[in-house]
Amino acid sequence: MNTSTLDIKITKTSQSRINELEQDNIFFGKKYGDHMLVVNYENGAWQQVEIKPYQNFSFSPATTFIHYGQAIFEGIKAYTDKDGNPGVFRPHDNWKRFNKSAHRMDMPDVPEEIFMEGLRQLLDIDRAWVPNRENASLYIRPFMMATEEFIGVRPSEKYMFAIITSPAGPYYSKPMSIYIQDTYVRAFKGGTGNIKAAGNYGMSMYPTHQAKNKGFNEILWTDGIEHKYVQEIGTMNVFFKIGDTVITPDIEHDTILAGISRDSVITLLREKGIKVEERQISIDEIEAAYRAGELKEAFGTGTAASITMIERLVFKDFEMTLSDPEKWEMVGWLKKELADIRHCRIEDRHHWIFKI
């Protein structure tokens, strides 16, 4: 039973676009739901929360975020159960991480009720947009940007928080080929590598494009000091199964995003009795494990990417190719276990699903 007292002004679209959604032909980030949530921050307070038809924004050329980059976002997914009812995977954790990003970028916190109740009501109105296919979901994009009309280097006094949605198919449809980057830098201690700031992704575009021109899917970034330790892939945290142990870079150095899918995977693996180490892992250690035949599986995790196998890693002139990814037992089990939780086919023992 909903007991929220949040006042949301709701204006529904006069003409739904749901007939544009082809359930068996969904591409990531191409279509958007009928409605969006929008609320402005000014005079030190959040104003009227609105749900209204999806539409373009209008901004002054002097709007702060355009010039100084005060912009953050999150990525969340909703899935359907066997009866077609939608549920959102761990959105409360996204809200916490969103406000961590806001704090680092000197932006106002978004109250829990605006984030969670706004999300609930938006998805309740647009529940038909949540795909009912096994490998599809509704991608949810909360974001905030500085909207004051002011050219000057200081925090904005006005902001906009919004949520839009987009039906999503698989982000990566097959195992990945990854280039280990040791020239450009994604993050460093004291920077913004551990939050979802828009600029983190903007600066990654050029080196990622270079890698894709060479036939790779993504970059695996290394540390910004020695280029010795791996950090994360552009869209994912990364895991390596070496022998019987799963190793993933730790999040203690302000350089790696504390992924919610990452945390979910670590929890499930440890429950199954698989040893997981969160620590620095060097390229040399990965290479040595590969040469010894001990690098058994490698994969990435993220909201957009879910769990994606890595079949090829290249560092300089050394290539590591892992055979038969689709037969990997551990990753195969993880993918099925997470899918079963998200679609409510098994018990939600961690209370990860926020039902709409």
N, C-alpha and C positions, 0 to 999 in steps of 0.2 A: 504493500500500500504506500502510495506517494504522500509524504507529509510535508513536502517543501512549501515554503511561503514565497519563493522567488516569483516576482511579477515579471512575466515575459509577454511582450506585445507580439502577437502572432498575426502575420498577414500571409495567407496562403496563395499560391499561384493560381491563376485562372485557367491555366492549361498545362497539365503535367507533360513532361517529356519522357515518361517511363517507357513508352513504346519504342524509343530509340535504343533501349538496352537489349542487346542480343545475348542471352544468358550463355550461349555456347561459343561466343566470339568476343570475349572481354579482354581488352588490352589495358595495361596499367596507365592511369593518368590521362585517359582520353575523353571520358564522359564525366559529368558532374551532376549531383543530385538536384532535385527541384528547389531546395531551400538551403539557406545558410543562416548561421547565427552571427550577430554583430552587436558589439557594445563598445561605447567610447568612454575614455577616461579623461576627465578634465576637472580643474579646480580641486584636485586632490581626492576625487571620488569617482567610482564607476557610475555611469548613468543608466538610462533605460536599456534593458536587454531586449533585443528584437530577434525574432525569427521571421525571415522574409524571403521572397523568391530570389534564387541565385541570380546575381547581376554583377555588372562591372562597378568598380569604385571610381570616384573622381577625386583627384588630388591636385593641389597647387604644385607648380614646378619647384617651389621652395620647401616642399615637405621634407622634414628632417631625415626620415629613414633613407630617402633616396641618396642623400649626400654623406651621411655619417654612419649608416649601417646598423642602426638600432632596430634589429628585426630578429625574432626567434620563432621557432615552430616545434611541433611534435608530430609523430606519426602513430596512429592507432588503427586497429582493425576490428570490424564486427563480422560475425559469422552467424549462420542459421543452424538451429537444431533440427531434429528429424521432423518436427511439426511446422517448420518454417518460421519459428520465432527467433528474432535476433538477440544476440548477446555480444557484449564488447569485451575484448581480452585485456585485462589489467589496466583500465583507464585511470584508476586512482593513482597508480604509479607514474603514469604519464603526467598527471597534474602536478605531482611532487617535483618531477624532473623539469617540467615547464617553468615552475617558479624558481628552481635553482638557476635555470638559464636567465630568467628575468632579473634575479638578484645580481648575477655577474655582469649583466648589461645595463645595470642601474635603471631598471624598468619596474613598474609597480607589480606586486603580486596579483594574480587573478584569484579571487575567492573560490574556495572549493565549490560552493553552491552554484556559482555562475558556470564554472567549468563542467561539473558533473550533472547538475540538473538541466543546464542548457543543452548538454550533449544528449541526455535522455529524451528531452522533448523534441529535439531536432530529429533524432533517429526514429522516434515514435511516429512523427509526421511522415518521414521518408522511409518507412520500414520496407516498402516495396522495392527500394533500391538496393537492399542487401541481397546479393546473389545467393541462389540456393544450389550452387554447384560445389563439388568437392574441392576443387583447386581455385576457388574464387572467394572474394570477400568484399566488404565495403571498406575502403581506405578512408580514414578520417584525419583531416589536417587542421588542427588548431594552430593559430599563429597570432603574433602580436607585433605591431610596428609603431614607431614614433610618427605622429601625424601633425605635430606643430608646424606652422608655416614660419620657419626661422632658419636663417643661414648663420651659423655660429657654432663653435665646438663646445657644446654643453649638453647635458641630458634634456630631452624634450619634456615639455610640461603637458603634452597631450599624447594619448595613445589610442589605438584601436585593437581590440581582441575580436577574432572571428573564428568560426569553424565552418569548413566546407567538407563535402564528402565526394568520393569518386569510386564507382565500382572497379574492382581490380582483379585481373588475372595474375598468373605467376610473373614475378619481376624478372626472374631468370628461369628459363624453361629447361636448361640442361646443365650438367656440371661445368664449372668455370675454369678458365685459364687465367692465371694471375701473374702479374709482373711485380717483383719486389723492388720498390722505388728507393734509391739511395742518393738522389740528387736534390730533389725538392723536399720541402718540409711541410708537414701538415699541422703539427702541434708541438709545443714545448712547455716545460713546467712553468706554471704561472700564467699561461695563455688561456685560450677558450676551447681547447680541444675536447674538454669533458662536458661541453654543453652543446645545444643545438642552435647555434647562431648561424644566420644565413651566410655570413661571410666565410665561414669555414668551408662551405661547399663551393662558393664562388672561386676561391683560390685554388681549388683542386681541379678545376675544369681543364686547364691547359695540360698539365702532366698526364691526366687521365685520358685526354684526347690523343696525346702522343702514344700512349700505351695501346689504345684501341686501334690506332692506325697500324700498329705492329701485330695486330691479331689477338690482343688480350682483351678480356672482359672488364677487368678492373685492376687497380693498384693495391698492393699491400704496402702501407706506409711503414717507415722505420723511424726510430727516434731522431730528434733534430740535432743531437750533439755528436754522437759517434756513428750514426747510421748503422748500428750494430744490432739493435733489438727491434723486433717487429712490434707494431702497435695495432692497427686495425685496417680493414679494407674500407674503401670509400663509402660503401653503403652497409657495412656489416662489421660486427666483432668477429674474431677468428679463433678457431680451435684446431689443435693438432693431437691426434692419438698416436703416442709414441710408446710402443710396447703395450702394456695394459693400463697406461696412465694417459688421461686427457689433460692437456696443458693449454691455458689461455692467458694472454697478457693481463696483468693485474691493472686495477683502475686507481692506483694510489698516487699517481704522479701528475694528475691534472691533464693528461694527454689523450685519454681514451674515454669514449662515451660509455657510461654505465647502462648498457643495453638491457632492456626489459626481457627481450628474447634470450639474451645471454644469461641473465639471472634465472630464467625459467629452465633453460637447458642444464645449467649447473645443478639446480635443485633436483631435477629429474634423474640426472646421472648419479648423483650421490645417493639418492633414495634407492637406486638399483644396485648400489654397492660398487660402482665404478669410481676409482680414485680420480679426483680432479684437483689440479694444482693451478692456482692463480698466482702467477709470478712472471718476471721478465724471462723471455725466451729469445735467444739470439739466432741469427741466421746460421751461424756456425753450428749450433746445436741441431737445428733442423736438417742441415746438410749432412751432418755426421749420422743422424738417425736414418736418413734416407739411404746413405751409402751402406749402412749396416743392415738394411732391410727392416728397420724397426718403425719407420714412419708408415703407419697402417691406414690412417684416414685423416682427412683435413676438410674442414667445412666452415662456412660463415653463418652467422645468425643475425637477423634484424627483422623489424616489423614488416618492411616492404619485401625483403628477400626471404623471410621465414627461415628455413634451413636449406642452405645451398651447398652442394658438394663441390670440392675443389679437386680437379683431376690433374692439374698442371701448375707448377710453380717455377718461375724462372728468375734467377738472380745473376745479373751480368751475363756470363756465357754458360752458366751451369743450369741445366734443366732437370727438374724433378717431375716425373710422370707417375701417377698412381693408377694402377690398373683396376678395372671393373668397379667404378664407384657405385653403380646401381646395386651391387651385391654386398656392399658394406653393411654388416649386421647392426653395428651400434647406431650409425646415422639413420639407417632404415627404421630401426625401432624408435628413435627419437622423433622422426618425422611423423610416424603413425601415432605415437603417444600424444604429441602436441595437437595433431589434427583431431584426435578423438576427444581431447579436453575442449578444444575450441568449438567443436560441433556438438558438445554435450552428449557424446556417446558413452562416456565413462564418468565416474564420479569426479566432481570438481572439488577434490580434497583440499586444495589450497585457496579456495574461494577466489579464483582468478576471473571468473565470468560475471560481468555486470549485465544482468538481464534487463531488456527493454520491455 
